[in-house]
Amino acid sequence: MTIKERREREKEEMRELILSAANDIITAEGFDKLSIRKIAKKIEYSPSIIYHYFNDKEEILNNVMQRGYKKIVKAVSLAKVKGDSPEERLVEMTKNYIKAALDMPEEFIAAQLNQSEIALKHTSSLFKGASKEKPALAALYNCLKEIYKDKKVDENTIELTAQMIAVSTLGLIIKLIIEKDIDDKQRQKLIGYFSEEIVLKIVNEKGINSKEV
């Protein structure tokens, strides 16, 4: 390993240390309580060191949010298995999204329930055109578009359907995180019923109410 490569690795390790510390603080205390000084204290370095790796607190927050969102996008993307019907992919996509969120419960709750401008930059998904800007919602939108390809369903309605499925899924996730005493068997039943019955019912009702091309 060259000196340059070693320095790059050390730089990435330090950035990761800072982001992990920031994430721990956000999870425990909330976005508003994060500060450069708290991060420095947690990693046992002086605050000035952090500015060698990030410009300011906002850049750190953006990176923390991006890391969490990438996990969700990756989970949703794993449902794109060649040969599956779009309905099967939709079910798998929903289950993967729920699992990814439940694997990082505190982090997920801290991000989704935060109203700060920085958090909403990453978590907002109900504005018109969101399916063109948000990768996870775009994957859901494209799956629905394939399901409705022989139906007269306009793009705006497809986006609204995707948004309602996303919001409903978010509600289930939050309840599953909050109600920690639910046993695993019941948890899996709820996830399965929601993904295989409720989500598909939302989709199929829209298909039934639309005319074939």
PyMOL commands that set and color helices and strands:
alter all, ss='L'
color gray80, all
select helices_A, chain A and resi 3-29+31-33+36-43+47-50+57-77+86-102+105-112+117-123+130-133+135-147+155-178+184-208
alter helices_A, ss='H'
color red, helices_A
deselect
rebuild
show_as cartoon
